[in-house]
């Protein structure tokens, strides 16, 4: 019986959190996901209000020369509309916001060309002015913090520059442009700060929650290990010790045979503590059937394994209970190779000849020291050694820096 995997314990812990569409987006991002959704909704409504104001202003008198007004409106308001819709439905927000942020800067860059030769008013802002802080908001939605800061400063300063160019750097424009730029910088700074603040708080909340869940997982794993030790102790007391007492008191050949049977049954039960599986039918099978069963078990573990088979003369027929024990032991060896060696160089071979069946499971992982495996970890001691011993076979593990080899051998008529 092996302790519950850490990932399984974490999944169980997160299962105690109420499940919503936001909470299932990813473990550890519960609050961040919800905050991002709230930010996108607020940004959508704010952009809708300011965008409507800019659109109404664009329908009135404008500064662009003929042939520029309509293309500029289409180029700016189409991405803006897409961003607003994306914010409302919560889909492709980063993409549409990033597109609008770049399009708006490009529109500002061509503004002096689009208004060349016109006489602007220093007191009336053009329609593109109303979208300056929407560009800042789009950057907050789409870009990492350094680019958000760049856009927060770039958009207002670029607007001020193109307005001065449009007005020919006349003295009347300097004061009004300074007011507009300073207002846009202040409002953009507020937007940037609020976005950073809410996201930082959400990240801290998620980090705290993740630590709490990890603490719960450790406690659950410790409790599972304790329950496991209790169950194994009860099994040892009820089965193994009873078999030892019977063996000690056995005097006649029949009593010795019965004691050996009790010991074999105790070892089988100990080996099967992690799998509630009986021995099954005892109908004899061939070596090929054992190889097929190991391949099927490997597929259940998620690996497509092709076993090398060698069946020579005198290959024994294998009792069903023996075949099942060998299959389970080999499957445990495969599972160990997948878990601890990441399946590197995993190969399995089945050979049968002259009354002997041998199974080898090899990998090229980092290997391990069998003596350092904790006593309460029964994946090797029970699932391999005890299980094979219960059918009268032998198991040998050779592990080093070049990999691990598990060899299981059963000789016909041994059990």
Secondary structure as GFF3:
##gff-version 3
##sequence-region A 1 415
A	DSSP	alpha_helix	6	14	.	.	.	ID=ss1
A	DSSP	three_ten_helix	23	25	.	.	.	ID=ss2
A	DSSP	alpha_helix	30	59	.	.	.	ID=ss3
A	DSSP	alpha_helix	69	89	.	.	.	ID=ss4
A	DSSP	alpha_helix	93	114	.	.	.	ID=ss5
A	DSSP	three_ten_helix	127	131	.	.	.	ID=ss6
A	DSSP	alpha_helix	132	142	.	.	.	ID=ss7
A	DSSP	alpha_helix	145	166	.	.	.	ID=ss8
A	DSSP	alpha_helix	171	235	.	.	.	ID=ss9
A	DSSP	pi_helix	236	240	.	.	.	ID=ss10
A	DSSP	alpha_helix	241	249	.	.	.	ID=ss11
A	DSSP	alpha_helix	253	271	.	.	.	ID=ss12
A	DSSP	alpha_helix	287	300	.	.	.	ID=ss13
A	DSSP	beta_strand	308	311	.	.	.	ID=ss14
A	DSSP	alpha_helix	320	340	.	.	.	ID=ss15
A	DSSP	beta_strand	347	353	.	.	.	ID=ss16
A	DSSP	beta_strand	356	363	.	.	.	ID=ss17
A	DSSP	three_ten_helix	370	372	.	.	.	ID=ss18
A	DSSP	alpha_helix	378	380	.	.	.	ID=ss19
A	DSSP	pi_helix	381	386	.	.	.	ID=ss20
A	DSSP	alpha_helix	387	390	.	.	.	ID=ss21
A	DSSP	beta_strand	394	400	.	.	.	ID=ss22
A	DSSP	beta_strand	403	411	.	.	.	ID=ss23
###
